[in-house]
Amino acid sequence: MLDISTLEPEISVRVVGQDDPTWAPEEEEVEDYLFEMSLQVEQNVKWEDIPRMWEQDLQDVDAIIGDEMDDESDSREQPSTSFKVQRLNKPVRSAADIQDQLAAIAYRDALLELASLCVPGSCPDCSGEITNTFQKAGTAVYITWTCTEGHLVYQWCSQPKLKYMNAGDFMMATQIVLSGNNYAKINHLLTQMNIGCVSYATFHRVQALYVCPEVENFYQSHRKETLEKWAGKDVVVIGDGRNDSPGHSAQYCSYTLMEHDTHDILEQVVVDKREVALKSPNMEREALRCCLSNLQQDGIKVTEVVTDAHPQIGATMRKEHPDKFHSYDTWHGGKNFGKKITEVSKLFAMQAGVC
């Protein structure tokens, strides 16, 4: 146990990454490597010396880079500390560290050309010739400088590092979802351009652990503010449903209710076909029931409901919500009115012997 009271006021923290030797990944689970982090406290180190310590001690702290890493080695020799590099690509501490950075597409030969200018001509330990290797790791690349004797001189990553992955992998996995794109299409695009992409497993893991919870929290927070805005007021809502596929074989139906004047979304539910005895035409009616029930529980006073000319919804409003005025929207009302005029005109034409 470390007795903090015995330490001097001026201390620093060194973070050292160590591979976990007790866990052997399966072929498809290389991304799940965990790294044990240990803290070492040193005395008599001034605060102005901490940046230099970060440059030396964190240059080989590897985050989990996913199953895209080629030729990954379980044991690595520590880089030679006699090779000094001004380290600008430091571990990410906040979202602003990566959100405001400019990203670009770089080609392999261009990176290797730059890498050849950034190392000494011989190894500082054995004076052997230094060569560099190029490795892909998801959306990132790693350049490693080694000598003929196998000494690891330096390793460089093209991206900032989060705790468990590279920043580019995390940003791509999140932005595919938040921009409304599809992983298969983005992956196909990058494959055609010979650009690395985050793996399918990592994409779904990031989506489940980070994107979906944040989207849900934001939605619930925004919905709470909207409901507080309309609490205790007479509200006219307009609603419509949308199935995941056309016809009578749809599996899901999402129904949305919004305020008539401001178009504020008040409620949105998704109904599964299994909730209505596997009958797809009944999903829209059940979804409207859930929406109105939720608004009533939230204290929203609905005085009028505007929907399309769905016969089941019309019957439901008359039987279950007689206190609410039910009306059709203009487009559906005009469409039905046009159908009735056409039927009447055909009837008169038949009676007049024209048809």
Summary of the structure (lengths in Angstrom):
residues: 355
radius of gyration: 31.5
end to end distance: 100.1
largest distance: 110.2
contacts: 926
relative contact order: 0.07
helix: 38%
strand: 23%
